[in-house]
Amino acid sequence: MELLRYQELCVCDLSEALGISQSKLSFHLKVLKEAELLRSRQQGRWMYYSIDLPQFVVLEQYLAEFRRFSPILPARPCDESLI
């Protein structure tokens, strides 16, 4: 996501920058696209990806409401007898 923060990138550029195969990367990009966090467009044989900023605004608003109305439970103390 950080690589796409400022510009649209081709899957080939993302693959090279991350050092992973295009097939593995395509799976993850598909999941992010299905979550509507990324947009894609095809140009020739390559797919180009960019962040779907309006969807991030929706996500940010949801998380703000979640934090506001949902009590965050404190972490349970570790039972040292189990260690």
C-alpha positions as CSV (number, residue, x, y, z in Angstrom):
1,M,0.0,0.0,0.0
2,E,2.9,2.3,0.8
3,L,4.2,2.0,-2.8
4,L,0.8,3.0,-4.2
5,R,0.4,5.9,-1.8
6,Y,1.5,8.6,-4.3
7,Q,1.3,6.9,-7.7
8,E,-0.4,4.3,-9.8
9,L,2.0,1.3,-10.5
10,C,2.1,-1.6,-12.8
11,V,1.9,-5.1,-11.3
12,C,5.4,-5.7,-12.8
13,D,6.9,-2.7,-10.9
14,L,5.2,-3.7,-7.7
15,S,6.5,-7.3,-8.1
16,E,10.1,-6.1,-8.6
17,A,10.0,-3.6,-5.7
18,L,8.6,-6.2,-3.3
19,G,10.8,-9.1,-4.6
20,I,7.9,-11.5,-5.0
21,S,6.4,-13.3,-8.0
22,Q,3.7,-11.7,-10.0
23,S,1.4,-14.6,-9.4
24,K,1.7,-14.4,-5.6
25,L,1.3,-10.6,-5.7
26,S,-1.7,-10.8,-8.0
27,F,-3.5,-12.9,-5.4
28,H,-3.0,-10.2,-2.7
29,L,-3.9,-7.4,-5.1
30,K,-7.1,-9.2,-6.0
31,V,-8.1,-9.4,-2.3
32,L,-7.4,-5.7,-1.8
33,K,-9.4,-4.9,-4.9
34,E,-12.3,-7.0,-3.8
35,A,-12.2,-5.1,-0.5
36,E,-12.4,-1.9,-2.6
37,L,-9.2,-0.6,-1.3
38,L,-7.5,-0.6,-4.7
39,R,-8.5,0.2,-8.2
40,S,-7.1,-1.4,-11.3
41,R,-7.0,-0.7,-15.0
42,Q,-5.5,-2.7,-17.8
43,Q,-3.2,-1.1,-20.4
44,G,-2.0,-3.6,-22.9
45,R,-1.0,-6.7,-21.1
46,W,-0.3,-5.1,-17.8
47,M,-2.6,-4.2,-14.9
48,Y,-2.0,-0.9,-13.1
49,Y,-3.1,-0.4,-9.5
50,S,-3.9,2.6,-7.4
51,I,-5.4,3.3,-4.0
52,D,-9.1,3.9,-3.9
53,L,-9.0,7.0,-1.7
54,P,-12.8,7.4,-1.2
55,Q,-13.0,3.9,0.2
56,F,-10.2,4.7,2.6
57,V,-12.2,7.7,3.8
58,V,-15.2,5.3,4.4
59,L,-12.9,2.9,6.3
60,E,-11.4,5.7,8.4
61,Q,-14.9,6.9,9.3
62,Y,-16.0,3.4,10.2
63,L,-13.0,2.8,12.4
64,A,-13.5,6.2,14.2
65,E,-17.1,5.2,15.0
66,F,-16.0,1.8,16.1
67,R,-13.4,3.3,18.5
68,R,-15.9,5.8,19.7
69,F,-18.7,3.4,20.6
70,S,-16.9,0.1,21.3
71,P,-15.1,-0.2,24.5
72,I,-11.6,-1.5,24.0
73,L,-11.0,-4.4,26.3
74,P,-7.7,-4.4,28.3
75,A,-5.3,-7.2,27.6
76,R,-5.7,-10.1,29.9
77,P,-2.8,-10.4,32.4
78,C,-0.6,-13.3,31.5
79,D,-0.9,-16.3,33.8
80,E,2.7,-17.0,34.6
81,S,2.0,-20.5,35.9
82,L,1.3,-21.5,32.3
83,I,4.7,-20.4,31.1
